[in-house]
């Protein structure tokens, strides 16, 4: 199966001094929407649909997933707390393997955050590399659900 691990698009900065916006509520910027639309167009040229989009509950990830869903047909969306920035890649790996054991899915898009997206690539692949993701970048993995391990094919950044 194909697994796409994506970092959300560029988001509004967090103002640590004012405390007016909590991190979870930071929206995409105009640039973040544009780069997400760009990568969505690329992904649509690779696969016209995904079976499921799993997304962090944070605003910027939700907005990214909505843009991605507009470009991919048949994309059901499910929010998961297992995809917040400080979540455990190991816990998500267990969840994913349980999901794949009970549900037939061929293409899944994950929308999450740094550093988790890097940790997910390491956890889900034999290479265990932790690539640094530019905003709105996508790593494509070929995932063998029987071996419960994947292979990193490449990382695509918005152009």
N, C-alpha and C positions, 0 to 999 in steps of 0.2 A: 504494500500500500504506500501511497505518497502522503508524507507529513510535511506541512509547511509551517515553520516556526517564524513568527513575525514580531518585530518590535513596532510599537505604535508610532504614529507620525509625530512630528515636532509639536510640543505642547507649550502653553504659556509658562513663563518662568514662575517658580515658587518664590514668594517674597517672605523670607524668613523673619524679617524685622516687623512687618505689618501684621502678619498672621491673619490676613483678610480672606485668603483662599487656602483651604486645606489641600494637601497634595492630591488626595483622591478625586478632587473636583476640578483639577486643572484641565481646561479644554484644549483641543487642537488649535494651533494658530492657522492663519491663512496659508502660510507656507506648509504647515503640517497636512492640511487638507489637500494641497496641490501635490505634494510628494506621495501621499497615500493614493490619490487618484492615478498618478503616474505608475505606481507599482501595481495597482489593481488592473490597469490596462495590460501591463506585462504578464501578470498571472493569468489573466483571461486568455492571453495568446498561448499560454502553456497548457492550461486546463480550463475548459469553459465552465466547469462547475466543481464545487466541493460538496461533500455529503454533510459536513458539519463544520461550523466555526465555533471554537471554544475560546472564550474571551474573558479577560480580567474585568471585574466590576468597576474599575476606575474610569472616569469620564473619558479621558483621552483614548483609552483602549476601546471603549464602547463606540466612540465616534469613528475610530479607525475601522472597526469591524463593520459598522453600518455602511461605510463607503465601500469596503471590500465586497459586502453582500450585494450591493447595487450592481456590481460588475460580474458577479458569479451567479449563474442560475442554480436553483434548487438548494440554496445555502440556508440550512437551518442554523440558528444561532443559540448558543447556550452559555450563560455566564457561569464562571467558576472561580471561587475564591482561591483555588489552587494555582491561579495564574497571577496573583498579586506580586509585586516586586520582591518581597521578602519570603515568599513561599518556598517550599522544598521541592527541588527537581526530582528527588527520589520519590516523594509522595505522589507527585504528578505522574511519574513513570508507572507506579503501581495502579493508579487510577486509570491511566490510558490502557494498560494491559487488561484490566478488568472490563473496561468498556468494550475493547476489541474482542474479548472472549464472549460477550453477550450480544453484540451488535455487529452486523456486517457493514463496514465502512471502508471505502477505497481511497478517499481523499479527505484529509482533515487539515484545517487551517487553525493554528493557535495564534492568538493576538495577546501579547504580554509586554513585559518591560525588561530593561536592563536592571540588574545583572541576570535575572532569571532566564531570559532567552539564551544567554551564553551557557548557563548551567544546564539547561534542558538539552542543548545540542550535545554537550559532553556526556550527560547521563544517558541519552537515548542512542548514542553511537559507540561503535567499537573504538574509534580513534580517540575519543574522550578529549577532543580539542574544545577550548572555550573561546570561540571567535568573538570579537567585538562587533556589535551591530550598530550601524548607522541608523538614524530614525527611519522608519518605514521599510527597512531592509527585511528580506525573507531568506531563510535557509531552507533548501529543499532536501529532505531526507527520504531515502527509500527504506521503509521500515518493514522488517519481517516479524509479523505478530507471533509466529511460532517460536522463533529464537528470542523474541522480545528485545530486539536490538536493531538498529538501523545503520545506514551508511550516509554520511554527508555527501551530497552530490555537488552542490555549489551554493553560494550566497549571492543573491541579486539585490543590489541597491537601486533606489530610484535614480533615473538619469536626469 
